[in-house]
């Protein structure tokens, strides 16, 4: 696309040093500039992109989008807000692919990934071509792309949208993080539907207050953003947003709602219940344990019904989903004990997962977990307290320490543990911690390894080292005596 053609399609204040030339792509990262790209600069984050404009031009950028004119010999589109312009430019460059897709956005502290996968499974069962964007990566048309950000930055997001549309995708189910909403990554997207799962403490390192965190989530449901929205009515924030939202629908177990469940039965293998789906009753079977997954499935079912999917297809889609990687995933059995891996990295998430397993644990419940570095430190002792209150024994270990000392993080978790129990140990190396816990297992015991879920790396001092909890479990079990089984789902 020629620069002049692109300029005609976007909002801007003025253009300086104009010289028409071919634009090959868009980027906001000077390290990823390719020849012919337009480099979009914005301020307000940790770094001011304008400081890297010269570097981008040296790397081959053909033009700049800037919030202030720079003394550089290149065409410059002056815009009011560089972050917003990044999305507008990307959408225009790729021919507005978001308008060719039916996009469902899922937000909430916990449950986004599972709800997305449940809804995608339902749509697939109904014969729809569906794509997923989220924490576990991007998947569509038999293609899988490894995860980076939960919600990709606009230049890459619109590129993916364009490729999905070209591949014949009709529906896109995507996780929309609070950070993405705060930074306006999806401001140009009009959603077919929005889903709100829940709201609990997280990301206070960035948002500072729960009110600010809530305000970011609420942006998804601003007037005109979603054709209709689905809210968890057992969540106070969900009820609050719904009250101010046109086209709002509800689900829940504790409060009157459009969709609810009765006769819920749970075990390690999953859940079954009867769903009341707008007064239509139907048997539902899930292959995932935990009451929180009943909530996730109700959200997916309600949204699907509103999209016009039949109830039998909804039930088939939910029962056909074997598991979601790293989401209370039953990954192994050893010595008559069960081992689960879960992404739970918030107080609410950890409590829900431990509670779900505790209800069916015939022996002792063990928990291995840590907290991420350079993130909300206030939740560390809270999570320690939750682990000690619900598990019989806790192993404190490293998660993604990032630029912090993992032992220092553990020392901040420990006071919470000690409020309830002295039944704990510190094993800093995560794989060693897993081995320690597995060695203690006896028949009837359950082990929850929490925090990383399906992640395939451990981030230490800015480097992502290859690592996964499932691989660590497999390695430990393979080193033990013959006859111990490893079952990978």
C-alpha positions as CSV (number, residue, x, y, z in Angstrom):
1,X,0.0,0.0,0.0
2,X,1.3,3.5,-0.8
3,X,1.8,5.9,2.1
4,X,-0.5,8.5,0.5
5,X,-3.3,5.9,0.3
6,X,-2.8,4.9,3.9
7,X,-2.8,8.5,5.1
8,X,-6.2,9.1,3.4
9,X,-7.7,6.2,5.5
10,X,-6.6,7.3,9.0
11,X,-7.2,10.3,11.3
12,X,-4.2,12.6,11.6
13,X,-3.3,16.2,12.4
14,X,-0.9,16.8,9.6
15,X,1.8,15.3,7.4
16,X,5.4,16.6,7.2
17,X,8.1,15.8,4.7
18,X,5.7,13.8,2.6
19,X,7.1,11.6,-0.1
20,X,4.9,8.8,-1.4
21,X,6.4,5.4,-1.1
22,X,5.4,1.8,-0.6
23,X,4.6,0.7,2.9
24,X,5.3,-2.9,3.7
25,X,4.1,-3.2,7.3
26,X,3.6,-1.6,10.7
27,X,5.5,-1.9,13.9
28,X,5.9,-0.1,17.3
29,X,9.1,-1.9,18.2
30,X,12.3,-0.5,16.7
31,X,14.0,-3.9,17.2
32,X,11.5,-5.5,14.8
33,X,11.6,-3.0,12.0
34,X,11.6,-4.4,8.5
35,X,12.4,-2.5,5.3
36,X,9.4,-0.5,4.2
37,X,7.7,-0.5,7.6
38,X,5.9,2.5,9.1
39,X,7.2,3.0,12.7
40,X,4.6,4.2,15.1
41,X,5.9,6.3,18.1
42,X,4.1,7.0,21.3
43,X,5.0,8.2,24.8
44,X,3.5,7.4,28.2
45,X,5.0,4.0,28.9
46,X,8.3,2.9,30.2
47,X,10.0,4.1,27.0
48,X,9.2,7.0,24.7
49,X,9.1,5.5,21.2
50,X,10.2,8.8,19.7
51,X,13.6,8.2,21.1
52,X,14.0,5.2,18.8
53,X,12.7,6.7,15.6
54,X,16.2,7.3,14.2
55,X,17.1,3.7,15.0
56,X,14.0,2.6,13.1
57,X,14.8,4.6,10.1
58,X,18.4,3.2,10.0
59,X,16.8,-0.3,10.1
60,X,14.8,0.5,7.0
61,X,11.6,2.1,8.1
62,X,9.9,4.1,5.3
63,X,7.9,6.5,7.4
64,X,7.0,7.5,10.9
65,X,3.8,8.1,12.8
66,X,4.6,10.5,15.6
67,X,2.9,12.5,18.3
68,X,5.3,15.4,17.8
69,X,7.4,16.2,14.7
70,X,10.9,15.0,14.8
71,X,14.0,16.5,13.2
72,X,14.5,13.5,11.0
73,X,14.6,13.2,7.2
74,X,11.5,11.0,6.7
75,X,7.8,11.3,6.0
76,X,6.0,11.9,9.3
77,X,2.3,11.5,10.0
78,X,1.6,13.6,13.1
79,X,-1.2,12.1,15.2
80,X,-2.7,13.0,18.6
81,X,-2.3,9.6,20.2
82,X,0.3,7.2,18.9
83,X,-1.2,4.1,20.7
84,X,-4.6,4.7,19.2
85,X,-3.0,5.5,15.8
86,X,-1.2,2.1,15.8
87,X,-4.5,0.3,15.8
88,X,-6.1,2.7,13.2
89,X,-3.0,2.4,10.9
90,X,-2.9,-1.4,11.2
91,X,-6.6,-1.8,10.6
92,X,-6.4,0.4,7.4
93,X,-3.3,-1.3,6.2
94,X,-4.8,-4.7,6.4
95,X,-8.1,-3.6,4.9
96,X,-10.2,-3.7,8.2
97,X,-10.2,-7.5,8.6
98,X,-12.0,-7.1,11.9
99,X,-15.1,-6.1,10.0
100,X,-15.1,-9.5,8.2
101,X,-15.0,-11.5,11.4
102,X,-17.4,-12.1,14.3
103,X,-15.2,-11.4,17.3
104,X,-16.1,-12.4,20.9
105,X,-14.1,-10.7,23.6
106,X,-13.7,-12.4,27.0
107,X,-12.4,-10.4,30.0
108,X,-12.1,-11.1,33.7
109,X,-9.4,-11.9,36.3
110,X,-9.8,-15.6,36.0
111,X,-11.4,-18.0,33.6
112,X,-10.7,-16.2,30.3
113,X,-8.7,-19.0,28.7
114,X,-11.0,-21.8,29.6
115,X,-14.1,-19.9,28.6
116,X,-12.6,-19.1,25.3
117,X,-11.7,-22.7,24.6
118,X,-15.1,-23.9,25.7
119,X,-16.8,-21.4,23.4
120,X,-14.5,-22.3,20.5
121,X,-15.3,-26.0,21.0
122,X,-19.0,-25.2,20.9
123,X,-18.7,-23.2,17.7
124,X,-16.6,-25.9,16.1
125,X,-19.2,-28.5,17.1
126,X,-21.8,-26.3,15.4
127,X,-19.8,-26.4,12.2
128,X,-18.4,-22.9,12.4
129,X,-14.8,-22.1,11.4
130,X,-13.3,-20.6,14.6
131,X,-10.1,-19.0,15.8
132,X,-8.7,-18.4,19.3
133,X,-6.4,-15.7,20.5
134,X,-5.2,-15.8,24.1
135,X,-2.7,-16.8,26.8
136,X,-2.1,-20.3,25.2
137,X,-1.3,-18.7,21.9
138,X,-3.2,-18.3,18.6
139,X,-5.0,-21.1,16.8
140,X,-7.0,-21.2,13.6
141,X,-7.3,-23.2,10.3
142,X,-4.9,-25.9,11.6
143,X,-2.3,-23.3,12.5
144,X,-0.9,-22.8,15.9
145,X,1.3,-19.8,17.0
146,X,3.1,-19.8,20.3
147,X,1.9,-17.3,22.9
148,X,3.5,-14.0,23.6
149,X,1.0,-11.5,25.0
150,X,-2.5,-12.5,26.1
151,X,-3.9,-9.8,23.7
152,X,-1.4,-9.0,20.9
153,X,-0.4,-5.5,20.1
154,X,-2.4,-3.9,17.2
155,X,0.0,-4.3,14.3
156,X,0.3,-8.1,14.9
157,X,-3.4,-8.4,16.0
158,X,-4.7,-7.0,12.8
159,X,-2.2,-9.1,10.8
160,X,-3.7,-12.1,12.5
161,X,-7.2,-10.9,11.8
162,X,-6.4,-10.5,8.1
163,X,-4.9,-14.0,7.9
164,X,-7.9,-15.5,9.7
165,X,-10.3,-13.8,7.3
166,X,-8.3,-15.0,4.4
167,X,-8.3,-18.6,5.8
168,X,-12.1,-18.6,6.0
169,X,-12.5,-18.1,9.8
170,X,-15.9,-16.8,10.7
171,X,-15.7,-16.5,14.5
172,X,-12.8,-15.3,16.6
173,X,-12.8,-15.9,20.4
174,X,-10.2,-13.8,22.1
175,X,-9.0,-13.0,25.6
176,X,-9.0,-9.3,26.2
177,X,-6.7,-8.4,29.1
178,X,-7.1,-5.4,31.4
179,X,-3.8,-4.0,30.1
180,X,-5.0,-4.3,26.5
181,X,-8.1,-2.4,27.4
182,X,-6.2,0.3,29.3
183,X,-3.8,0.9,26.4
184,X,-6.6,0.8,23.8
185,X,-5.3,-2.2,21.9
186,X,-8.8,-3.2,20.8
187,X,-10.4,0.3,20.5
188,X,-11.1,-0.2,16.8
189,X,-12.8,-3.6,17.3
190,X,-16.5,-3.9,17.5
191,X,-17.3,-7.1,19.2
192,X,-20.1,-9.5,18.3
193,X,-20.3,-10.3,22.0
194,X,-18.4,-9.6,25.3
195,X,-18.1,-12.0,28.2
196,X,-17.2,-10.9,31.8
197,X,-16.1,-13.9,33.9
198,X,-15.2,-12.4,37.3
199,X,-13.2,-9.7,39.1
200,X,-10.7,-10.4,41.9
201,X,-7.3,-9.0,43.0
202,X,-4.5,-9.0,40.4
203,X,-2.2,-6.6,38.6
204,X,-2.1,-4.0,41.4
205,X,1.6,-3.5,40.6
206,X,0.3,-1.7,37.4
207,X,-3.2,-0.4,38.3
208,X,-2.4,0.4,41.9
209,X,-6.0,0.3,43.0
210,X,-8.9,-2.1,42.4
211,X,-11.0,0.8,41.2
212,X,-8.5,1.5,38.4
213,X,-8.3,-2.2,37.5
214,X,-12.1,-2.4,37.4
215,X,-12.2,0.7,35.2
216,X,-10.0,-1.0,32.6
217,X,-12.2,-4.1,32.5
218,X,-15.3,-1.9,32.1
219,X,-14.0,-0.4,28.9
220,X,-14.9,-3.6,27.0
221,X,-18.6,-2.9,27.7
222,X,-18.8,0.8,26.8
223,X,-21.7,1.8,24.6
224,X,-21.4,0.5,21.1
225,X,-18.5,-1.9,21.8
226,X,-20.5,-5.2,21.9
227,X,-23.7,-6.2,20.3
228,X,-24.6,-8.1,23.5
229,X,-22.8,-9.0,26.7
230,X,-22.8,-11.9,29.1
231,X,-22.0,-11.3,32.8
232,X,-21.3,-13.4,35.9
233,X,-24.1,-12.3,38.2
234,X,-22.5,-13.9,41.2
235,X,-19.7,-11.3,40.9
236,X,-20.4,-7.9,42.3
237,X,-18.4,-6.1,39.6
238,X,-20.2,-8.1,37.0
239,X,-23.6,-7.0,38.3
240,X,-22.4,-3.4,38.4
241,X,-21.2,-3.3,34.8
242,X,-24.3,-5.1,33.6
243,X,-26.6,-2.6,35.2
244,X,-25.0,0.1,33.1
245,X,-24.8,-1.9,29.9
246,X,-27.4,-2.3,27.1
247,X,-27.9,-5.8,25.8
248,X,-26.7,-7.4,29.0
249,X,-27.4,-11.1,29.9
250,X,-26.6,-13.0,33.0
251,X,-25.5,-16.3,34.4
252,X,-24.9,-17.5,38.0
253,X,-25.7,-20.0,40.7
254,X,-26.3,-17.7,43.7
255,X,-28.3,-14.8,42.2
256,X,-31.3,-14.8,39.9
257,X,-29.9,-15.0,36.3
258,X,-30.9,-15.8,32.7
259,X,-28.8,-19.0,32.8
260,X,-28.1,-21.2,35.8
261,X,-27.2,-24.8,36.7
262,X,-28.8,-27.4,39.0
263,X,-28.0,-30.9,40.1
264,X,-24.2,-30.2,39.9
265,X,-22.0,-33.3,40.4
266,X,-18.2,-33.1,40.6
267,X,-15.3,-35.5,40.7
268,X,-11.7,-35.6,39.5
269,X,-12.7,-36.5,36.0
270,X,-15.1,-33.5,35.5
271,X,-18.5,-32.2,36.3
272,X,-22.1,-32.8,35.2
273,X,-25.1,-30.6,35.7
274,X,-28.5,-29.6,34.2
275,X,-28.3,-26.2,32.6
276,X,-31.3,-23.9,32.5
277,X,-30.5,-22.0,29.3
278,X,-33.2,-19.3,29.0
279,X,-35.8,-21.8,30.4
280,X,-34.5,-24.7,28.2
281,X,-33.2,-27.6,30.3
282,X,-30.3,-29.8,29.0
283,X,-27.8,-32.2,30.5
284,X,-24.2,-30.9,30.4
285,X,-21.0,-33.0,30.9
286,X,-17.6,-31.4,31.3
287,X,-14.2,-33.2,31.3
288,X,-12.8,-30.6,33.7
289,X,-13.1,-30.5,37.5
290,X,-14.1,-27.6,39.7
291,X,-17.2,-25.5,40.3
292,X,-15.4,-22.6,38.6
293,X,-15.5,-24.6,35.4
294,X,-19.3,-24.8,35.7
295,X,-19.3,-21.0,35.7
296,X,-17.0,-20.9,32.7
297,X,-19.2,-23.4,30.8
298,X,-22.3,-21.4,31.6
299,X,-20.7,-18.3,30.2
300,X,-19.7,-20.1,27.0
301,X,-23.1,-21.8,26.7
302,X,-25.1,-18.5,27.2
303,X,-23.0,-16.6,24.6
304,X,-23.3,-19.5,22.1
305,X,-27.0,-19.6,22.5
306,X,-27.3,-15.8,21.9
307,X,-25.1,-16.3,18.8
308,X,-27.8,-18.7,17.5
309,X,-26.1,-22.1,18.3
310,X,-28.5,-25.0,19.1
311,X,-28.5,-26.4,22.6
312,X,-27.5,-29.9,21.5
313,X,-24.4,-28.4,19.7
314,X,-23.6,-26.5,22.9
315,X,-23.7,-29.7,25.0
316,X,-21.6,-31.5,22.3
317,X,-19.0,-28.8,22.2
318,X,-18.6,-28.7,26.0
319,X,-18.4,-32.5,26.4
320,X,-16.1,-32.7,23.4
321,X,-13.4,-30.5,25.0
322,X,-11.1,-32.9,26.7
323,X,-9.1,-30.4,28.6
324,X,-7.5,-26.9,28.4
325,X,-3.7,-27.0,28.8
326,X,-2.6,-26.1,32.3
327,X,-6.1,-25.3,33.6
328,X,-6.7,-27.7,36.5
329,X,-5.3,-30.3,34.2
330,X,-5.1,-33.9,35.5
331,X,-1.6,-34.8,34.2
332,X,-0.4,-37.8,36.2
333,X,-1.1,-40.6,38.7
334,X,1.6,-42.1,40.9
335,X,1.3,-44.5,43.9
336,X,-2.5,-44.1,43.8
337,X,-2.2,-40.3,44.0
338,X,-3.3,-37.7,41.5
339,X,-1.3,-34.8,40.2
340,X,-2.8,-31.6,38.7
341,X,-1.3,-28.6,37.0
342,X,-3.1,-25.2,37.1
343,X,-2.4,-21.7,36.0
344,X,-3.8,-20.3,39.3
345,X,-1.6,-17.3,40.0
346,X,-4.1,-15.1,41.9
347,X,-5.5,-15.5,45.4
348,X,-9.0,-16.2,44.0
349,X,-7.7,-18.7,41.4
350,X,-5.6,-20.6,43.9
351,X,-8.4,-20.8,46.4
352,X,-10.9,-22.1,43.7
353,X,-8.5,-24.8,42.5
354,X,-7.5,-26.0,46.0
355,X,-11.2,-26.0,47.0
356,X,-12.2,-28.0,44.0
357,X,-9.5,-30.7,44.7
358,X,-10.1,-30.8,48.4
359,X,-13.7,-31.8,48.0
360,X,-12.6,-35.1,46.4
361,X,-9.3,-35.7,48.1
362,X,-9.3,-38.9,50.1
363,X,-5.9,-38.4,51.6
364,X,-3.6,-35.4,52.0
365,X,-3.7,-32.3,49.7
366,X,-0.3,-31.0,48.7
367,X,0.3,-27.6,47.0
368,X,3.5,-26.5,45.2
369,X,3.5,-22.8,44.1
370,X,5.3,-19.5,44.0
371,X,4.6,-16.0,42.9
372,X,5.9,-14.1,39.8
373,X,8.6,-11.5,40.2
374,X,8.1,-7.8,39.4
375,X,4.4,-8.1,39.8
376,X,1.9,-7.3,42.5
377,X,3.8,-8.1,45.7
378,X,0.8,-7.5,48.0
379,X,-0.8,-10.8,46.9
380,X,2.2,-12.9,47.9
381,X,1.3,-13.4,51.7
382,X,-2.4,-13.6,50.8
383,X,-1.7,-16.6,48.5
384,X,0.5,-18.1,51.2
385,X,-2.4,-17.9,53.6
386,X,-4.8,-19.4,51.1
387,X,-2.5,-22.3,50.4
388,X,-1.9,-23.1,54.1
389,X,-5.6,-22.8,54.9
390,X,-6.7,-25.2,52.2
391,X,-3.7,-27.6,51.7
392,X,-2.3,-30.1,54.2
393,X,1.2,-29.4,53.1
394,X,2.7,-26.6,51.0
395,X,6.0,-26.4,49.1
396,X,7.0,-22.9,48.4
397,X,9.1,-22.5,45.2
398,X,10.0,-20.2,42.3
399,X,7.6,-19.2,39.6
400,X,8.8,-16.6,37.0
401,X,11.2,-14.6,39.2
402,X,12.0,-12.2,36.4
403,X,14.4,-9.7,37.8
404,X,13.8,-10.5,41.5
405,X,15.6,-13.0,43.7
406,X,13.3,-16.0,43.9
407,X,14.2,-16.6,47.5
408,X,13.2,-13.0,48.4
409,X,9.8,-13.6,46.8
410,X,9.3,-16.8,48.8
411,X,10.1,-14.9,52.0
412,X,7.3,-12.6,51.2
413,X,4.9,-15.5,50.8
414,X,6.0,-17.3,53.9
415,X,4.3,-15.0,56.6
416,X,0.9,-15.8,55.1
417,X,1.6,-19.5,55.3
418,X,2.7,-19.3,58.9
419,X,-0.6,-17.7,59.9
420,X,-2.3,-21.1,59.4
421,X,0.3,-23.8,59.4
422,X,3.9,-24.9,60.0
423,X,3.4,-27.7,57.5
424,X,5.5,-26.3,54.7
425,X,8.9,-26.4,53.2
426,X,11.0,-24.1,50.9
427,X,12.5,-25.6,47.8
428,X,13.6,-22.8,45.5
429,X,14.3,-24.8,42.3
430,X,10.9,-25.5,40.9
431,X,11.6,-29.0,39.4
432,X,13.3,-30.0,42.7
433,X,10.2,-28.8,44.5
434,X,8.0,-30.9,42.3
435,X,10.2,-33.9,42.9
436,X,10.0,-33.3,46.7
437,X,6.2,-33.2,46.7
438,X,5.9,-36.3,44.5
439,X,8.1,-38.2,46.8
440,X,5.7,-37.6,49.7
441,X,2.6,-38.8,47.8
442,X,0.7,-41.8,49.1
443,X,-2.6,-43.5,47.9
444,X,-5.5,-41.1,48.0
445,X,-3.3,-38.0,48.0
446,X,-3.6,-35.1,45.6
447,X,-0.9,-32.7,44.4
448,X,-1.6,-29.3,42.9
449,X,1.2,-27.6,41.1
450,X,0.0,-24.0,40.6
451,X,1.1,-20.8,39.0
452,X,2.5,-21.7,35.6
453,X,-0.1,-24.0,34.1
454,X,0.6,-24.5,30.4
455,X,3.6,-22.1,30.2
456,X,6.6,-23.5,28.4
457,X,9.2,-21.3,29.9
458,X,10.6,-19.9,33.2
459,X,11.6,-16.3,33.0
460,X,14.8,-15.4,34.9
461,X,16.7,-12.1,34.6
462,X,15.0,-11.3,31.3
463,X,15.7,-14.7,29.7
464,X,13.0,-17.3,29.0
465,X,14.4,-20.7,29.8
466,X,12.7,-23.8,28.4
467,X,10.6,-25.3,31.2
468,X,7.1,-26.7,31.8
469,X,5.5,-28.2,34.9
470,X,4.2,-31.2,32.9
471,X,7.7,-31.9,31.5
472,X,9.1,-31.6,35.0
473,X,6.5,-34.1,36.4
474,X,7.2,-36.5,33.5
475,X,11.0,-36.3,34.2
476,X,10.6,-37.0,37.9
477,X,8.2,-40.0,37.2
478,X,10.4,-41.5,34.5
479,X,13.2,-41.6,37.0
480,X,11.3,-43.7,39.4
481,X,10.7,-47.4,39.7
482,X,9.0,-49.4,36.9
483,X,5.3,-49.7,37.3
484,X,4.6,-46.0,38.1
485,X,2.4,-44.6,35.3
486,X,2.5,-41.2,33.6
487,X,-0.8,-40.3,31.8
488,X,-0.5,-37.3,29.6
489,X,-3.9,-35.8,28.6
